[in-house]
Amino acid sequence: MGNLEDSLLAKMARMRSVPHGDENVWDELEASPPQQSSTSTTATVQPPNEQSDDDKLSSLLSRIERLSDGGPANADSPPSSDERNLFPTESFVPLQKRSLEEMELTPSEVEELALKYLLSRGDASGRDISEQVRIPFAIMEVLLHRAKEDQLVVYRGSAPMNDYVYQLTDLGRDRSKRLIEHCTYFGSAPVSLKDYVESVKAQSLVHQNPHPKDLALAFNDLLISPGMLRRLGPAINSGRGMFLFGEPGNGKTSIAKRVTRAFGHHIWIPRMIGVDGETIRLFDPMNHEEAPLSKRDGLIDEIKVDERWVRIRRPTIVVGGELTMHQLEVTFNKTTGISEAPLQMKSNCGSLVIDDFGRQRVAVDELLNRWIVPLEERIDFLNLPSGKKLQVPFDQLIVFSTNLEPRELVDEALLRRIPYKIEVVDPTADEFRQLFRTMCTELKIEYNEECITYLIEEHYQKAQRPFRCCHPRDLLMQIRNYCRYEQKTAELSPESFDFAIENYFAVM
């Protein structure tokens, strides 16, 4: 299977590679003290021994191509939803590596993870340990044999599939306790910074180039005018940064949260990244939604995905007034002994939404000054706990959502660094009625045109009250709760609207 995997990796790389000028800025990223010379991060793959007559390889590649295009894996059967979503737009798939050298790991690094796991577990089979640290069993088995020769572990018994159950010796237990004092982590082995940079280059937003139909699909559950979509399109296509500003209640946050939908659905990220002996946690279940591959048809087993990586939906990370400068730096956890990636790194290949911009604990100028270079150069500079300087890709669409005028927040020099400023305006009367139709359907309330006309004339036009996109939902919720209290069917009426308006706008 080794030659098959080599050929598969090489052919997939040729099939998927798309040159783009913006990604060249990441060719020399490094993790080192400033005085050290930079090291190229371009991934190297050993030239495969191509076998053009390899029927199995050709069949496998053909299936992947059909799946990538949304076609069936087997010509005789229609595609399932799982098959259609297996590799629909993915330009990068982390294939399993054959040796620790290819993974840029040392035997000691993996052995330490295994020993700490055994200290916590008591005993475990070789395959359990392999699954825990995400290293192929064939490699893990050799390391466990070495640990047994070093009298760190012993066989406690046999396990299925020619495996053994391992437990620590006194010597192994003493060593594990010393390791735990330094770092308690014993999960997935880390991925190298070089491999991470290559993955961002392959999955970068610069490759996506969403079109009008992509935006229409991304915002299909919102009522957005064609003019607004035309303004949003170039901003999203740029993959850089934009301001969304306007009066509260018109859907700025809702728009910002859906921006990522216009790009490809899924990306691969490392669970952990290793940098010169330091470990950084990138995969965050609080901010990332895992999208595991289906095991249908055995395709996953055939291509052997590297388990140190996790497939997620393109991230959309939203932060509001709680944002601090501390969250934009690598943070060291003294309890676990590992570091946490900053928010902008976790949002790479997706979107980072700064909601209610201008009301953060950190000063606006300080926040924007922190991102001046990353926004222009697409490279971020981070400080590791050891004092080393780390350069990583800065590849996300940053959306600043605010109720304030952008020019009231920052000066012109900083404002021009954010190339797109889009005002989210109040809905028109026709759009306001359409919002009521949509929300009535969603809340299972019968729509009544005469009652909506009464509402607009009596409570908006006479009161000179502006329309807001949030009003239909909020007023209908008031009506539903009012009718529920009165023990009657929820329905639109002048009486129910009078009640809802009095409650909703009492202090507005």
Beta strands, then each sheet from edge to edge (+ up, - down):
strand 1: 31-32
strand 2: 123-125
strand 3: 153-159
strand 4: 163-168
strand 5: 191-192
strand 6: 241-245
strand 7: 266-270
strand 8: 272-275
strand 9: 278-281
strand 10: 309-313
strand 11: 316-319
strand 12: 331-333
strand 13: 338-340
strand 14: 351-354
strand 15: 379-383
strand 16: 389-393
strand 17: 397-402
strand 18: 420-423
sheet 1: 1+ 16- 15+
sheet 2: 2+ 4- 3+
sheet 3: 5+ 8+ 9- 13- 12+
sheet 4: 11+ 14+ 17+ 6+ 18+
sheet 5: 7+ 10-
end
